[in-house]
Amino acid sequence: MQGGAGVRIYADAVLVSLKKAEDIKTLRIDKLMEYGRILEAAVQNEDTLREFGTVGEALKINANKLRKLVRNHFAHTLARMAVLRDIRMEADAQPLHVFQEFREIVAQAQSGGNGTLPPLRVQDAAILVDVLDSVDVLVRSMEQTTSDDVRSSFQREIDFQLAKVGATAGVYNEKASRAISKGGKAADTAIKWNKRWEGLRAFGRAIRDLIESGG
């Protein structure tokens, strides 16, 4: 089972994400979006559906329900987070170096700017680290490809994920009590910065400097 095996992996990932949400009281909407897109595409494939036999229709219904859930209940947040895709890495920037700078931003948030601010909650920091771990894989995958189109696709996703981390760190710096859960405020931070026509590297460095200086 090729298509079916892939569906099983992502269906299990949805359950794991929901279980984690119970444990850490935070729902990874970006992950549910990703899994929902994959499942939605899979159930459009008749060969894949046939692999599931009589439960194929149930799979299709639930994949569509997952996407509808995300779209309906998080439409406002998703619309506001979309602006983060406008923040792009500078042409002369090295992706791995910029990624490492965002690692430092999270480390600064975890330490509370080396003690000058209340540290970022452990649960929130864990989510940011998880996002960065995913970006790490993207950066290294991009470095190994020779296709310009594939590199461009990787770069767009890297920029988007790092912008989310930077925006969330900006909210933390403003002493928001639940930085991760307030996606709208995180996006607002990025919107204000993007209006300055600065790039992703400069955005990250500005956030890092604010945290290091105690806000």
Secondary structure, DSSP 4 states (H G I P E B T S, - for coil): --HHHHHHHHHHHHHHHHHHHHHHS---HHHHHHHHHHHHHHTT-HHHHHHTGGGHHHHHHHHHHHHHHHHHHSHHHHHHHGGGGG----TT--HHHHHHHHHHHHHHHHHHHHHTSPPPPHHHHHHHHHHHHHHHHHHHHHHH---HHHHHHHHHHHHHHHHHHHHHHHHHHTT-TTTTT-HHHHHHHHHHHHTTT--HHHHHHHHHHHHHTT-
